[in-house]
Amino acid sequence: MSTELNDFRITSARFETESKDASITLDTYKEKVNELQRDIEEQKEKIENLKKTQSREKEEEKEKRKQEMLSEMMSKIDLVSCNVFKCTES
């Protein structure tokens, strides 16, 4: 009977130790998951910022091309009007 009791105590102590180890491991995994979730959120923010920057740059480039085309059209109009009215350059 005493041998069985000692075996139960040893088994119980082993289970307690394994349970504590498992709890520590679980806590470590939870911390790692939280860290990875924060990293994911940071990456999402970076992606959104890059998308906004890219969109802004596209709009700026589009506006620049628009201004260039407008300038080119205006210069052509000036040339045509000078040819029609026989402008002389001073």
Protein Blocks (a to p, Z undefined) as FASTA:
>chain_A
ZZmmmmmmmmmmmmmmmmmmmmmmmmmmmmmmmmmmmmmmmmmmmmmmmmmmmmmmmmmm
mmmmmmmmmmmmmmmmmmmmmmmnopacZZ
